[in-house]
Amino acid sequence: MAYTTTDFIADVKLRAFLPTSQATFGSTDILLLADAEMQTAVIPLVQSVRSDYWVTYADSVITVAVANYDIPVRAIGMALRDVQYVESGGLIRSLPQIMIDDIKTTIQGEPEAFYVRQNQVYLYPTPSSTTGTLRLYYQLRPGQLVLTTATGLISSISTVANTATVSSIPSTWSSAFTYDLIRQDGASEPLALDQAVSTVAGTTLTFTATMPTSLRVSDYVALAGQSPIPQIPAELRPVLAQATAVRMMESMMLPGVDFARNTLNKEIETATKLLSPRVSGEVKKIRASHGWL
């Protein structure tokens, strides 16, 4: 069963010992605070264990005379995990990063390296032909937490018609938006990102691209970049809930905040041990790189 934002809000209220009559924090306020704690506490914690959580990639066709390609806008910190060149024959090689000071020519050729300028990757030298694929690995930013009423719980799927029917649908949804298809269990990662729809009729969405075969009934449809489920490993749910509760207790100057903060520190310590290593039975193999530099 999915641990939705409804469950999360109840968890936070219990941890913060909020009186039922309090009107300081509504449900959307709690989720805003949780998003802030996700950015300042949970994401840095996950990144610190260096176990490739949230890693995905985006491909771009390499085009003749085009050197610059956008870093995916949903990359955490607009940062990349790896930059790879996928040759037309299927061979994949990581490209080394150079500094802008290392640019020595404007002559086009087969890309052998890259540099970063603003929020774009520049291939060096500039491609001399339209061949191959640029593959950018990055950590996907967890979706902004929203109420379940702002999303759609999938009740049926038609792979033939490429449609997903949800139990209810926000009145503002239309084909003008793009959508994420979100897994309801595991770490609730998106099964598909930024999916366009051709029509929104009643409670049925017709997608323009083939839906993932792993999509199931009881998964969710949400506006791109949003999620009704914290997109973190289950072991981090207590950390996010406790961090949010501490933030609320501090702002209301409630008694017991020091104890709540100590509890948070213990939960962070426990979660860190559970997050890494992700594979305990094998030692990571360090492979020599035979790149350009």
C-alpha positions in Angstrom: 0.0 0.0 0.0 1.3 3.4 -1.0 2.6 5.8 1.7 0.9 8.9 0.3 1.1 12.5 1.5 -2.1 11.8 3.5 -0.1 9.3 5.5 2.9 11.5 5.7 0.9 14.5 7.0 -0.7 12.4 9.7 2.8 11.1 10.7 4.2 14.6 11.0 1.3 15.8 13.1 1.7 12.9 15.5 5.5 13.5 15.8 5.0 17.2 16.4 2.2 16.6 19.0 0.1 19.2 17.2 -3.3 19.9 18.9 -6.2 19.0 16.7 -7.5 22.6 17.1 -4.3 24.2 15.8 -4.8 26.4 12.7 -1.1 27.4 12.1 -0.2 24.7 9.7 -2.6 23.4 7.1 -1.9 20.3 5.0 -0.3 22.3 2.1 1.8 24.2 4.6 3.2 20.9 6.0 4.0 19.7 2.5 5.8 23.0 1.8 7.9 22.5 4.9 8.6 18.9 3.9 9.8 20.0 0.5 12.2 22.4 2.2 13.5 19.6 4.4 13.8 17.3 1.4 16.1 19.9 -0.2 18.2 20.8 2.8 18.4 17.5 4.8 17.2 14.4 2.9 18.8 14.9 -0.5 22.2 15.8 0.9 22.0 12.7 3.1 21.2 10.5 0.2 24.0 12.0 -2.0 26.5 11.6 0.8 26.3 7.8 0.7 27.2 7.9 -3.0 25.1 4.9 -3.9 23.4 6.2 -7.1 19.9 6.7 -5.8 17.6 8.6 -8.3 20.1 8.1 -11.1 18.6 8.1 -14.6 19.7 9.5 -18.0 18.5 11.5 -20.9 19.6 11.0 -24.5 20.1 13.6 -27.2 20.9 13.0 -30.9 24.3 14.6 -31.7 23.8 17.0 -34.5 26.5 18.3 -36.9 27.8 21.8 -36.0 25.9 21.8 -32.7 28.2 21.7 -29.7 25.8 22.6 -26.8 23.1 20.4 -25.2 20.9 21.2 -22.2 21.5 19.6 -18.8 18.1 18.1 -17.8 16.1 20.7 -15.9 15.1 18.2 -13.3 18.7 17.2 -12.4 19.5 17.8 -8.7 21.7 20.9 -8.6 21.8 21.0 -12.4 24.6 18.5 -11.9 25.6 15.4 -13.9 26.6 11.9 -12.9 28.4 11.1 -16.2 28.6 12.3 -19.7 28.8 9.5 -22.3 29.1 9.3 -26.1 27.1 6.4 -27.6 28.5 5.6 -31.0 26.3 4.6 -33.9 27.7 1.0 -33.6 26.7 0.8 -30.0 30.0 1.4 -28.3 29.7 3.6 -25.2 32.5 5.7 -23.8 32.6 8.3 -21.0 33.9 11.7 -22.1 36.4 13.4 -19.9 35.6 17.0 -18.8 38.0 19.8 -19.8 38.1 23.4 -18.5 37.3 26.3 -20.8 41.0 27.1 -20.7 41.7 23.9 -22.6 39.7 24.9 -25.7 42.3 25.2 -28.4 40.4 24.9 -31.7 37.1 25.7 -33.5 37.7 23.0 -36.1 34.9 20.4 -36.1 35.6 16.7 -35.5 34.4 13.7 -33.5 33.7 14.7 -29.9 36.4 13.5 -27.5 35.6 15.6 -24.4 33.2 18.1 -23.0 33.0 21.3 -20.9 30.2 22.9 -19.0 29.0 26.5 -19.6 25.9 27.8 -17.7 23.5 24.9 -17.7 24.7 23.2 -20.9 27.2 20.5 -21.9 29.5 21.5 -24.8 31.0 18.8 -26.8 34.6 19.3 -27.8 35.5 19.4 -30.6 32.1 20.5 -32.1 30.6 17.5 -33.9 31.4 17.3 -37.6 28.6 14.9 -38.4 25.1 13.9 -37.2 25.9 10.6 -35.7 25.8 9.0 -32.3 24.0 10.0 -29.1 24.9 12.1 -26.1 23.8 10.4 -22.9 23.7 12.5 -19.8 23.4 10.6 -16.5 22.0 12.6 -13.6 20.2 12.4 -10.3 16.5 13.1 -10.7 15.1 15.6 -8.3 12.3 14.1 -6.2 8.9 15.5 -7.1 7.3 18.3 -5.2 4.9 16.9 -2.6 1.2 17.5 -3.3 -2.1 16.3 -1.9 -3.5 13.1 -3.4 -6.4 15.1 -4.6 -4.1 17.0 -7.0 -3.2 13.7 -8.7 -4.9 10.7 -10.3 -5.0 7.1 -8.9 -4.9 4.8 -11.9 -7.9 2.4 -11.9 -7.5 0.9 -15.4 -5.0 0.9 -18.2 -5.4 0.2 -21.9 -2.1 -0.5 -23.7 -3.9 -0.7 -27.0 -5.6 2.7 -26.7 -2.6 4.1 -24.8 -4.9 5.4 -22.1 -5.0 5.5 -18.3 -8.2 6.0 -16.4 -8.0 7.4 -12.9 -10.5 7.4 -10.0 -10.8 11.2 -10.1 -9.1 13.9 -11.9 -8.3 17.6 -11.1 -10.6 19.9 -13.0 -7.6 22.0 -14.3 -5.9 19.1 -16.1 -5.7 19.3 -19.9 -3.5 18.4 -22.8 -1.6 21.7 -22.2 0.3 20.0 -19.4 2.8 17.1 -19.2 2.6 14.3 -16.7 4.7 11.9 -14.7 3.6 8.3 -14.2 4.6 7.4 -10.7 5.1 4.0 -9.1 3.1 3.5 -5.9 5.5 1.3 -4.1 9.3 0.9 -3.8 10.8 4.4 -3.8 7.8 5.7 -5.8 10.1 6.7 -8.7 8.6 8.0 -11.9 8.1 5.2 -14.5 7.9 7.9 -17.2 8.7 11.6 -17.2 7.1 14.6 -18.8 4.5 12.6 -20.8 2.3 14.5 -23.2 -1.4 13.7 -23.6 -3.5 14.2 -26.7 -6.8 14.3 -24.7 -8.2 14.4 -21.2 -11.8 13.2 -21.4 -13.7 12.6 -18.2 -11.2 10.7 -16.0 -9.3 9.2 -18.9 -6.0 10.5 -20.3 -4.7 9.5 -23.7 -1.0 9.6 -23.9 0.9 10.4 -27.1 3.8 8.1 -26.3 3.7 4.4 -25.5 3.1 3.9 -21.8 5.7 1.8 -19.8 4.8 -1.8 -19.5 5.6 -1.7 -15.8 2.8 0.7 -15.2 0.1 -0.8 -13.0 -3.3 -0.2 -11.5 -2.9 1.8 -8.3 0.1 3.7 -9.6 -0.4 7.5 -10.0 -0.6 10.2 -12.6 0.7 13.6 -11.5 1.6 16.9 -13.1 5.3 16.7 -14.2 7.6 17.4 -11.3 4.9 16.6 -8.6 4.2 13.5 -6.5 1.6 12.4 -4.0 4.2 10.1 -2.5 7.6 11.0 -1.0 10.0 9.7 -3.7 12.6 8.4 -1.2 13.5 4.9 0.1 11.0 3.8 2.8 13.8 3.9 5.4 14.0 7.7 4.9 10.3 8.4 5.6 10.9 8.7 9.4 13.7 11.1 8.7 11.6 13.4 6.4 8.6 13.3 8.8 10.7 14.0 11.9 12.7 16.8 10.2 9.4 18.4 9.2 8.0 18.0 12.7 11.1 19.6 14.2 10.8 22.6 11.8 7.2 23.1 12.9 7.9 22.7 16.6 10.7 25.2 16.3 8.5 27.8 14.6 5.8 27.4 17.2 8.3 27.2 20.1 6.6 24.0 21.4 8.1 22.2 24.3 10.0 19.0 23.6 11.8 20.4 20.5 15.2 19.4 21.8 14.1 15.8 22.3 12.6 15.8 18.8 15.8 17.1 17.4 17.8 14.3 19.1 15.3 11.8 17.8 15.9 13.2 14.3 19.7 12.8 14.7 19.3 9.2 15.7 17.0 8.4 12.8 19.5 10.0 10.4 22.3 7.8 11.8 20.1 4.7 11.4 19.0 5.6 7.9 22.6 6.3 6.7 23.6 2.8 7.7 20.7 1.3 5.8 21.3 3.2 2.6 24.8 2.1 2.0 26.2 -0.1 0.6 23.3 -0.9 -1.7 25.0 -4.1 -2.8 26.7 -5.7 0.2 27.9 -9.0 -1.4 30.2 -7.5 -4.0 33.1 -5.0 -4.0 33.0 -2.2 -6.5 35.4 -2.8 -9.3 37.5 0.1 -10.4 38.1 -0.1 -14.1 41.0 1.8 -15.8 39.8 4.5 -18.2 41.4 4.7 -21.6 39.9 8.0 -22.5 41.2 11.0 -24.5 43.1 12.6 -21.7 
